[in-house]
Structures are given as C-alpha cells and as structure tokens.
Amino acid sequence: MTRRRRQSRTAGRSADPVERIDSSPKSAAPVRVSRAAWILLLLAIAVGGALRVSAVSAKWLIYHDEAISYLLASCNKDEYGAANHERRAPYGTWVEAREWKQLLQPHEGVCFGQINDSLAAGDIHPPLYFWLLNLWSLMFGVHTWTGPALNVLVVTIACVALFFLARTVLRDSVAAGIVALLWCVSPAVIGSTLEARHYDLLALWTILFVAQLLRHTNAEAPRGRRPYVVLVAITSAGLLTHFHFGLIGLAGALLVAWRLMRWERRRLITVWGCLLAGCVVFVTLHPRFHESIPRARLQVSRNPRGPEQFQKRLDRVTTQYMSFGFDINGLDRAARPAARNIALGATVLAVLASLVPMVVRRFRRSRRVETRTDKWELYVLFFLVATAGTNIALYLTYQSPLHAMAPRYLSMVCPFLAFLPVMAARIVPGYGRVVLLGMMSVLFVFSGTQRVARYRRKFDKTVRVAPFLKGAKRAVINDVRAGVLPCLVWHFPDEMLVFAAKHEELLSNPDPWINELEDGDVFVHSTRVGQSRYGESVRVLVRRFKPHASGKPAADMGWIATLEER
C-alpha cells in the first residue's frame, strides 16, 4: 500500500503541472450555466442597455470625431476635402445648409474601397468600424443616435462574449455573470459607447481573441480546422479595427509560446501561423495602411513635453483608470485627488487579493484546492498587465497625444479590469463573498447611473444653437474643418443660406459675404479658431453691424453672433 502511494506521488510530480490542470476532466469540461448566472447576464444587458439608451436619448448634437466618422462612412470625406482644398462649391459660396448636411448621408451604397482610400489619405485608423457604420447608415440614415445605436449592439455581443470567457476562466457561471455586469455598467465603458467611434468594437475583438487563445492552450480543447480559422478571422478583424490591437496580438503570441513551447510545439507553430495569416488578411484588405503611419508620427511629434506635462499626464492616467469603477470626473475638483487616491489604493488591494488564491494553490500540499483557481486566471492578469502596461507606457513616453487618455482609450483594458473585483473577492469565505460581490455590483451600477446623469446634465446646460437662428436667413461660419463645420450646420434649417470659409480668407476678403448679410443674420466664430481671435471677426463685422454674441459657445462649438444693423 505504501509503495503504491509513493508511485502515484512520483507520477504526479513527473507530469507537467499545467498539463495536470488543463487535461483534467474537471478543467476541460464546460461549466454548467446556472439560472442565477443567466439572470445576472440578462440583468447586465438590460441595465447596461437602459443606461446607454437614457444617455443617447438626451444627445442632440454630433461631436468632432463623430462628424469625421460619418463623413468616412458616407464615402464623402474625399469630396468634402477636395471642395475645401480646391476652393470650390460649397466652399466660399452662398449655398443652402442642406448641401453641407447631405455630405454626412450615404448616397453611393456600399463603398468599402473608397473608405480605405480616404483613411489612407487623411486619417490614422483602419477601416472595419467605418465599413460597418456605412452599412448601418444605409439602413437607418444618419442621426445623432446612429453610431451610438451600433455601439449598443456591439456592447451587447461583447457582454455575452465576456460572460463565456469569464465562465471558462473562473469555472463559476455566477461569478462570470458578475464580471459581465461590472463591465457593462462601468462608467468608463458607458462613456465609450456614446460616440460613433470604434472603441467598443475593439473591446469585442479583444475579448474574443483572448477566449480563442485560451482555447488553443487547453490540452483537451477539440481539434479541427474551425478554431484556427476563427483565430485568423478575429486577428484580422482586430487589426482592421485599431492598429493597437497588434499589441495584444504580440502579448498573445508570447503567452502561447510560454505555454506550448515545451509540450506542444506543433500546435504552437500552427497558432503562430494563424496570427501571421490574420496579419496577411489585414494587409490584403487594407493595403495602404502604411500611409497612415507618418501622419500618426507627426501627431505625436507635436506633443508638448516637460516636467509639468509629465505630471499632467500622470494625473490623467490615474484619474481615467479609476473611472472604470468610479465616476471621479463627476466630483468637485477639490475632492478628486482624495477620491483618486482611495480608488487607486482599492485597485492595488484588489490586484494583490486576486493573487492570494494563486499563491495558496501553489504552496498547498493538498491536491484538493478549495479556491478552484485555475492557471487561466493568471493568464487574464497577464493580459491586464500587457494591455494596461503598454497603454500607460505609450502615454507617459509621449507616444500618444495628451487627449489620448480618456475612458474610450481603455477599451482593451476594461474587460480584464472587470475580473479584478471578482477574483479579489475569492479570499473572502462563504456568504461574506456573496455580500461583497453584491456590494460591488451595486456600487458599479450606482457609478454608471451617475455617469449617465452627468452626461444628461451636460446637454441640459449646453447652449443650444436653434435659439440664435430664429429670424436668421443667412449664416457665416469661419471654420471648415471636417470635425467642426458638419457639427454646426447639423442644427441649421435646410433652406438657410450658409457661407463657410477659413477664418483668414473671410477676413482678408469680406466683400463676398458681408454685403449679403442683413439684420438678424448670424456669424459663427468656431471655438477651434480660438476665443482670442474673436476680436478679429468683430473688427470686420462692426463696419456694418452690432454683433451680439453669447457668453458661452453654442453646442460647445462656436460663438454665434446675432447681427444688428447700425
């Protein structure tokens, strides 16, 4: 009897511990989804969707980046740029506002190739999201809710994908439902949904990519061609959504190498081949991607540097990362540093607490592990460190613009942050863990609700454009940039006459437009031109008019001066 025990211990020590975990029937068998887990998943989708719909319903304007997205998706970006560059109509001409507004609407049907060319010629992003937005706009038209509605659909799919990823990693379907709920109602994730941009789609591909990689590192995963084809498709889709997806692709390649180099070299070569094939598909579908690189480098080269800038960037990093679970931006400025420090301390404790079960499992002599912690939990922490580390490193080394530390830029990090509270709660035994997770869920829902309430209050306080246009027949706008002019004319009646040109050209040659203005017409001075230059516009207008401007820019985009003849 003693000899048999020794032989069994020797056999257990000689086998690879990772293989023992992944190859065990308990590890390989799918976890049954309980009724409580389904309820949590549905609750995550319902609450997250309701919060997003509430925020979008209050939105009555288009943001700077959204205007560019709609111009690209409508395949009119090149026409818009050519009109401004070549100084031809509607640029510098009295035209009805509908001529500018129709450039946001798709008229040519599906035009993926033209979107590719527009991005290569004047943008720094790949095309997949704009392809989808093109199809979505053809079905529903362009409205203030068009892009956010597409994002809500993407978030719903991503929430389900995250649930199944968490179920695989945590071996607990209820815990997986809580992970999905925390991610869905996070203030940071809600914020990224409210603009027609590609960050929610990037989060979806990140979740699917990690789930597929973990499947390939499981010794008991089903074999066949289908998983490899899926991996190729997800890799190419991620790269076609954002160039930074290559960072998590590199992290995944390193993880697979560490996991399979010693035991499954043939599978390792196959997985690496799939990642390479995904890159080939990306290059095939977007062959001019390299033309965006110099433009991105030029944007980076303009970043101001110095000790003050570094401190400002460091503060933004801590604030935005804490916004995953706490709506810190909604607090008074005086209270933000203390709240940021508390949230930072809670995050550090959560990371340390999530490691405790792994350490216990490592050094327990008994093979029966009560925490049921799997190696895959460590893999999730690896991807968290990889995505957050590269994101922070690029920002603090001035390789990203100052504005590129906002909740939406954390889209690859947030799915892994959602695991931290649940993994940390595992150190609490029994019903105490249930109470703790319940309190965390309530806190996240409360923070998400506060984020949406603050978003709605912002629109209530924003100066609207429409009141300034009553009685006006003509309007002059001194900014024709793609992210400015479409946002302004969006609020104009279709029949209103608009004269739009660059600020300098309007002032150097005012006769074509100033002689056509009448009492009650308006002059729009863009915030992007700068309030300091508003006096230049006034000096030209006072030749004939008394301009009466709002104290605050209307729709946060421009000072609208109502003209009164002398």
C-alpha positions in Angstrom: 0.0 0.0 0.0 2.8 2.3 0.9 4.7 1.5 -2.3 1.6 2.3 -4.4 1.2 5.7 -2.7 4.8 6.5 -3.5 4.5 5.5 -7.1 1.4 7.7 -7.5 3.2 10.7 -5.9 6.2 10.2 -8.2 3.9 10.0 -11.3 2.2 13.2 -10.2 5.5 15.1 -9.7 6.9 14.0 -13.1 3.9 15.3 -15.1 3.7 19.0 -16.1 1.5 20.8 -13.5 0.0 22.9 -16.3 -0.9 19.7 -18.1 -2.4 18.2 -15.0 -4.7 21.2 -14.6 -5.7 21.7 -18.2 -6.0 18.0 -19.0 -8.1 17.1 -16.0 -11.8 16.3 -16.8 -12.9 19.0 -14.2 -10.9 21.6 -16.1 -11.8 20.6 -19.6 -15.5 20.0 -19.1 -17.7 23.1 -19.7 -19.2 24.7 -16.6 -23.0 24.5 -16.4 -24.6 27.9 -16.6 -27.0 28.2 -13.6 -30.3 30.0 -13.6 -28.8 32.7 -11.4 -26.0 33.2 -13.9 -28.5 33.7 -16.8 -30.4 36.2 -14.7 -27.1 38.1 -14.0 -26.3 38.1 -17.7 -29.7 39.4 -18.7 -29.5 42.0 -15.9 -26.1 43.2 -17.2 -27.5 43.5 -20.8 -30.7 45.2 -19.6 -29.2 47.6 -17.1 -26.3 48.5 -19.4 -28.6 48.9 -22.3 -31.0 51.1 -20.4 -28.2 53.4 -19.1 -26.9 53.8 -22.7 -30.3 54.4 -24.2 -31.0 57.0 -21.5 -27.8 58.8 -22.3 -28.2 58.7 -26.1 -31.8 60.0 -25.8 -30.5 63.2 -24.3 -28.0 63.7 -27.1 -28.9 66.4 -29.6 -25.6 67.2 -31.2 -22.7 65.5 -33.1 -19.2 65.6 -31.7 -16.0 66.4 -33.5 -14.8 62.8 -34.1 -18.3 61.7 -34.9 -18.6 64.1 -37.8 -15.4 62.6 -39.2 -16.8 59.1 -38.7 -20.0 59.9 -40.6 -18.1 61.6 -43.4 -16.0 58.5 -43.8 -18.9 56.1 -43.6 -20.9 58.1 -46.1 -17.9 58.0 -48.5 -18.0 61.8 -48.8 -14.8 62.6 -46.9 -12.8 63.0 -50.1 -15.4 65.2 -51.7 -15.5 67.3 -48.6 -11.8 67.7 -48.5 -11.5 68.4 -52.2 -14.1 71.2 -52.0 -12.2 72.9 -49.2 -8.7 72.3 -50.7 -9.7 73.5 -54.3 -11.9 76.3 -53.0 -15.0 75.2 -55.0 -18.6 75.0 -54.1 -20.0 74.7 -51.5 -16.8 76.2 -50.0 -16.8 80.0 -50.1 -20.2 80.2 -51.7 -23.7 81.0 -50.5 -25.4 77.6 -50.6 -28.3 76.1 -48.7 -27.3 74.3 -45.5 -28.7 71.0 -46.9 -25.7 71.0 -49.4 -23.3 70.7 -46.5 -25.6 68.4 -44.5 -26.0 65.9 -47.3 -22.3 65.1 -47.2 -23.0 63.2 -43.9 -25.6 61.0 -45.6 -24.5 57.9 -47.6 -25.6 58.1 -51.3 -23.3 55.7 -53.1 -24.3 52.5 -51.3 -21.6 50.1 -50.1 -18.2 51.7 -50.8 -15.6 49.9 -48.7 -12.7 50.7 -51.2 -13.4 54.4 -51.1 -13.4 54.3 -47.3 -10.0 52.6 -47.4 -8.6 55.3 -49.7 -10.0 58.1 -47.6 -8.4 56.7 -44.4 -5.1 56.1 -46.1 -5.1 59.7 -47.5 -6.1 61.6 -44.4 -6.6 59.5 -41.2 -4.8 57.3 -38.8 -7.3 54.5 -38.3 -8.1 51.2 -40.1 -11.5 50.8 -41.8 -13.6 48.0 -40.3 -15.7 50.1 -38.0 -16.4 52.6 -40.8 -17.4 49.7 -43.1 -20.0 48.6 -40.5 -21.1 52.2 -40.0 -21.6 52.5 -43.7 -23.9 49.5 -43.8 -25.7 50.7 -40.6 -26.2 54.3 -42.0 -27.6 52.8 -45.3 -30.2 51.0 -43.2 -31.1 53.7 -40.7 -29.7 57.0 -42.1 -27.5 59.4 -40.1 -28.9 60.8 -36.8 -27.4 61.7 -33.5 -28.1 58.2 -32.3 -26.9 56.2 -35.4 -23.3 55.5 -34.2 -24.2 55.0 -30.6 -27.0 52.6 -31.5 -24.5 50.5 -33.5 -22.2 50.6 -30.4 -25.0 49.4 -28.1 -25.4 46.3 -30.4 -21.7 45.7 -30.3 -21.6 46.1 -26.5 -24.4 43.6 -26.1 -22.5 41.0 -28.1 -19.3 41.8 -26.2 -21.1 41.4 -22.9 -22.2 37.9 -23.8 -18.7 37.0 -25.1 -17.1 38.3 -21.8 -19.6 36.2 -19.8 -18.5 33.0 -21.5 -14.8 34.0 -21.3 -15.2 34.6 -17.6 -17.1 31.3 -17.2 -14.2 29.5 -18.7 -11.5 31.3 -16.7 -13.3 31.4 -13.3 -15.0 28.0 -13.6 -18.0 29.7 -12.0 -21.0 30.9 -14.1 -22.4 33.2 -11.3 -19.0 34.9 -11.0 -18.9 35.2 -14.8 -22.3 37.0 -14.7 -20.9 39.5 -12.1 -17.9 40.1 -14.4 -20.2 40.8 -17.3 -22.4 43.1 -15.1 -19.4 45.1 -13.8 -18.1 45.7 -17.3 -21.4 46.6 -18.8 -22.3 49.2 -16.2 -18.8 50.6 -15.8 -18.7 54.4 -16.2 -15.7 54.1 -18.5 -17.3 51.6 -20.8 -20.6 53.5 -21.0 -18.6 56.7 -22.0 -17.1 55.0 -25.0 -20.5 53.9 -26.3 -21.9 57.4 -26.7 -19.9 58.4 -29.8 -19.7 57.0 -33.2 -16.2 55.6 -32.8 -14.7 52.1 -33.0 -13.6 51.5 -29.3 -16.5 49.2 -28.3 -15.7 47.1 -31.4 -12.1 46.9 -30.4 -13.2 45.6 -26.9 -15.3 42.9 -28.6 -12.3 41.6 -30.7 -10.1 41.8 -27.6 -12.5 39.5 -25.6 -12.9 37.1 -28.5 -9.2 37.0 -29.2 -8.3 36.1 -25.6 -11.0 33.5 -25.4 -9.8 31.8 -28.6 -6.2 31.8 -27.4 -7.1 30.2 -24.1 -8.9 27.5 -26.1 -5.8 26.8 -28.0 -3.7 26.5 -24.8 -6.1 23.9 -23.4 -4.8 20.4 -23.9 -8.4 19.0 -24.0 -9.8 21.5 -26.5 -11.5 20.0 -29.5 -9.3 19.7 -32.5 -10.1 20.6 -36.1 -9.7 23.5 -38.6 -12.6 25.6 -37.4 -10.8 27.1 -34.3 -7.8 28.1 -36.3 -10.0 29.7 -39.0 -11.8 31.7 -36.2 -8.5 32.8 -34.8 -7.4 34.1 -38.2 -10.7 36.0 -38.6 -10.5 37.5 -35.1 -6.9 38.6 -35.5 -7.6 40.3 -38.9 -10.8 41.9 -37.6 -8.9 43.3 -34.6 -6.2 44.8 -36.7 -8.8 46.2 -39.1 -10.4 48.0 -36.1 -7.4 49.6 -34.5 -3.7 49.3 -35.1 -3.0 49.0 -31.3 -4.7 45.5 -31.5 -1.3 44.4 -32.6 0.0 44.9 -29.1 -2.4 42.3 -27.6 -1.7 40.1 -30.5 2.0 40.2 -29.6 1.2 39.5 -26.0 -0.9 36.6 -27.0 1.9 35.2 -29.2 4.3 35.3 -26.2 1.8 33.7 -23.9 1.2 30.8 -26.3 4.9 30.4 -26.7 5.4 30.1 -23.0 2.5 27.7 -22.7 3.2 25.4 -25.6 6.9 25.7 -26.4 7.9 22.7 -24.3 4.9 20.4 -24.7 3.0 21.2 -27.9 5.4 22.7 -30.5 3.4 21.7 -33.4 0.3 23.4 -32.1 2.4 26.5 -31.2 3.6 26.7 -34.8 0.0 26.4 -36.0 -1.2 29.1 -33.7 1.6 31.5 -34.7 0.8 30.7 -38.3 -2.8 31.7 -37.7 -1.7 35.0 -36.2 0.5 35.7 -39.2 -2.3 34.7 -41.5 -4.5 37.2 -39.8 -1.9 39.9 -40.5 -1.8 38.9 -44.1 -5.6 39.2 -44.4 -5.4 42.6 -42.8 -2.8 43.8 -45.3 -4.8 42.3 -48.2 -8.0 44.2 -47.1 -6.2 47.5 -46.2 -3.0 47.5 -48.3 -2.4 51.3 -47.9 -2.3 51.1 -44.1 1.3 52.2 -44.0 0.4 55.6 -45.4 -1.2 56.4 -42.0 2.0 55.9 -40.0 3.8 59.1 -40.9 0.6 61.0 -40.1 0.4 59.4 -36.7 4.1 60.2 -36.1 3.5 63.8 -37.0 0.7 63.9 -34.5 3.0 62.5 -31.8 5.8 64.9 -32.6 3.6 67.9 -31.7 3.1 66.6 -28.1 4.4 69.2 -25.6 7.0 67.8 -23.1 8.5 68.7 -19.8 8.0 68.0 -16.1 4.7 69.8 -15.9 3.3 67.9 -18.9 4.5 64.6 -17.4 2.7 65.4 -14.1 -0.4 66.3 -16.1 -0.2 63.0 -18.0 0.4 61.1 -14.8 -2.7 62.6 -13.2 -4.8 61.8 -16.2 -3.6 58.2 -16.1 -4.7 57.7 -12.5 -8.0 59.6 -13.0 -9.1 57.7 -16.1 -8.1 54.3 -14.9 -10.1 54.9 -11.7 -13.1 55.9 -13.8 -13.6 52.2 -14.6 -15.4 51.8 -11.3 -15.9 55.4 -10.0 -17.2 58.4 -11.8 -14.4 60.6 -10.5 -14.9 63.3 -13.1 -18.3 63.9 -11.7 -16.8 65.1 -8.3 -15.8 68.6 -7.4 -12.2 69.4 -8.4 -11.2 69.7 -4.8 -12.4 66.2 -4.0 -10.9 64.5 -7.0 -7.4 63.9 -5.6 -8.6 62.2 -2.4 -11.1 60.1 -4.4 -8.4 59.2 -6.9 -6.0 58.1 -4.1 -8.7 56.0 -2.4 -9.7 54.4 -5.7 -6.1 53.7 -6.6 -5.5 52.1 -3.2 -8.6 49.9 -3.7 -7.3 48.8 -7.1 -3.9 47.9 -5.7 -5.5 45.8 -2.9 -7.8 44.1 -5.5 -4.8 43.1 -7.6 -2.9 41.7 -4.5 -6.1 40.0 -3.3 -6.6 38.3 -6.7 -3.1 36.8 -6.4 -3.7 35.3 -3.0 -5.6 32.2 -4.2 -2.9 31.5 -6.7 -0.2 31.7 -4.1 -2.3 29.4 -1.8 -2.8 27.0 -4.6 0.9 27.0 -5.4 2.0 26.1 -1.9 -0.8 23.9 -0.7 0.3 20.4 -0.1 -3.2 19.0 -0.6 -4.3 18.5 -4.1 -7.8 19.5 -3.2 -8.0 23.2 -3.9 -11.0 25.0 -2.3 -10.4 28.2 -4.2 -10.6 26.3 -7.5 -8.2 28.9 -9.0 -7.1 27.9 -12.5 -4.0 28.9 -14.4 -6.2 30.8 -16.8 -6.8 33.4 -14.1 -3.1 34.1 -14.2 -3.4 34.5 -18.0 -6.1 37.1 -17.5 -3.8 39.1 -15.2 -1.1 38.7 -17.8 -3.3 40.3 -20.5 -4.3 43.0 -18.0 -0.7 43.9 -17.3 0.2 43.7 -21.0 -2.7 46.0 -22.2 -2.6 48.5 -19.3 1.2 48.5 -19.3 1.6 49.3 -23.0 -1.2 51.8 -22.8 0.4 53.7 -19.9 3.9 53.4 -21.2 3.0 54.8 -24.6 1.2 57.7 -22.9 3.9 58.6 -20.4 6.6 58.4 -23.0 4.7 61.0 -25.2 4.0 58.4 -27.9 0.3 59.3 -27.6 -1.4 62.7 -27.7 -2.4 64.4 -24.5 -6.1 63.8 -25.1 -5.5 60.0 -25.7 -6.0 59.1 -22.1 -9.8 59.0 -21.8 -12.2 56.2 -20.9 -12.7 55.1 -24.6 -8.9 54.6 -25.0 -9.0 52.0 -22.3 -11.3 49.7 -24.3 -8.7 46.9 -24.5 -8.0 47.1 -20.8 -11.5 47.3 -19.3 -12.6 43.7 -20.0 -9.7 42.5 -17.8 -10.3 45.1 -15.1 -13.7 43.6 -14.7 -12.1 40.4 -13.4 -10.3 42.0 -10.6 -13.1 42.6 -8.1 -14.4 39.1 -8.6 -11.0 37.4 -8.3 -10.2 39.5 -5.3 -13.4 38.5 -3.5 -12.3 34.9 -3.6 -10.3 35.4 -0.4 -13.5 36.1 1.5 -15.1 32.8 2.6 -18.7 31.7 2.5 -21.6 34.2 2.4 -19.2 37.1 3.0 -18.1 36.7 -0.6 -21.6 36.9 -1.8 -22.3 40.1 0.2 -19.0 41.7 -1.0 -19.8 40.9 -4.7 -23.3 42.2 -4.2 -22.0 45.5 -2.8 -19.5 45.9 -5.6 -22.3 45.3 -8.2 -24.5 48.0 -6.5 -21.5 50.4 -6.4 -20.8 49.9 -10.1 -24.5 50.3 -11.1 -24.6 53.5 -9.0 -21.4 54.8 -10.6 -22.8 54.1 -14.1 -26.0 55.8 -13.2 -24.1 58.9 -12.0 -22.1 58.9 -15.2 -25.3 58.9 -17.3 -26.9 61.6 -15.1 -23.9 63.8 -15.5 -24.0 63.3 -19.3 -27.6 64.3 -19.4 -27.0 67.4 -17.3 -24.2 68.4 -19.6 -26.7 68.6 -22.5 -29.2 70.5 -20.4 -26.6 73.1 -19.6 -25.1 73.3 -23.1 -26.1 76.4 -25.0 -28.3 75.3 -27.9 -27.8 76.6 -31.5 -31.5 76.9 -32.5 -32.5 80.0 -30.4 -29.8 82.1 -32.2 -31.2 81.1 -35.6 -34.7 82.5 -35.1 -35.3 85.1 -37.8 -31.9 84.5 -39.5 -31.8 83.8 -43.2 -28.1 83.6 -43.6 -25.1 82.4 -41.6 -21.3 82.8 -42.0 -19.0 80.2 -40.5 -15.3 80.7 -40.2 -14.1 77.1 -39.8 -14.5 74.3 -42.5 -12.6 71.5 -40.8 -14.2 68.1 -41.1 -14.8 67.9 -37.3 -16.3 71.3 -36.9 -18.5 72.6 -39.9 -20.7 69.4 -40.1 -21.4 69.7 -36.4 -22.6 73.3 -36.7 -24.7 73.1 -39.9 -26.4 70.0 -38.4 -28.6 72.4 -36.4 -29.3 74.8 -39.3 -32.6 74.6 -41.2 -32.1 73.0 -44.6 -33.1 76.2 -46.5 -30.8 78.6 -44.6 -28.1 80.1 -46.7 -24.6 79.4 -45.4 -21.2 80.9 -46.4 -18.3 78.8 -45.0 -14.6 79.5 -45.4 -11.4 79.7 -43.4 -11.1 82.4 -40.9 -8.2 84.1 -42.6 -9.9 84.2 -46.0 -13.1 85.6 -44.6 -11.2 88.5 -43.0 -8.9 89.1 -46.0 -11.8 89.3 -48.5 -15.1 90.2 -46.6 -17.0 91.7 -49.6 -18.5 88.4 -51.0 -20.2 87.7 -47.7 -20.6 90.8 -45.6 -22.6 92.7 -48.2 -25.2 89.9 -48.3 -25.9 89.9 -44.6 -29.0 91.5 -43.2 -30.4 92.4 -39.8 -30.9 89.3 -37.8 -28.4 87.1 -39.6 -25.6 85.3 -37.7 -21.9 84.9 -37.7 -20.4 81.8 -36.2 -16.9 82.0 -34.7 -15.6 78.5 -34.1 -14.1 77.5 -30.8 -11.3 75.8 -32.7 -10.3 79.1 -34.2 -10.0 80.4 -30.7 -11.8 82.9 -28.5 -8.7 85.1 -28.6 -9.2 85.7 -32.3 -12.9 86.5 -31.9 -11.9 90.2 -31.8 -10.6 89.9 -35.4 -14.0 88.8 -36.6 -15.7 91.6 -34.6 -13.5 94.3 -36.2 -14.7 93.3 -39.6 -18.4 93.0 -38.6 -18.6 96.4 -36.9 -18.2 98.1 -40.2 -22.0 97.5 -40.7 -23.3 95.6 -37.7 -23.6 95.5 -33.9 -22.7 91.8 -33.2 -24.4 90.3 -30.1 -22.6 87.1 -29.1 -23.4 84.5 -26.4 -21.2 84.4 -23.4 -20.6 80.7 -23.9 -20.1 78.9 -27.2 -23.3 77.3 -28.5 -23.1 73.5 -28.5 -19.5 73.9 -27.3 -18.6 74.6 -30.9 -18.8 78.2 -31.7 -19.8 81.7 -30.5 -22.9 82.7 -32.5 -23.1 86.5 -33.0 -26.6 87.8 -34.0 -26.1 90.8 -36.2 -28.0 94.1 -35.8 -27.6 96.8 -38.5 -26.3 100.1 -37.3 
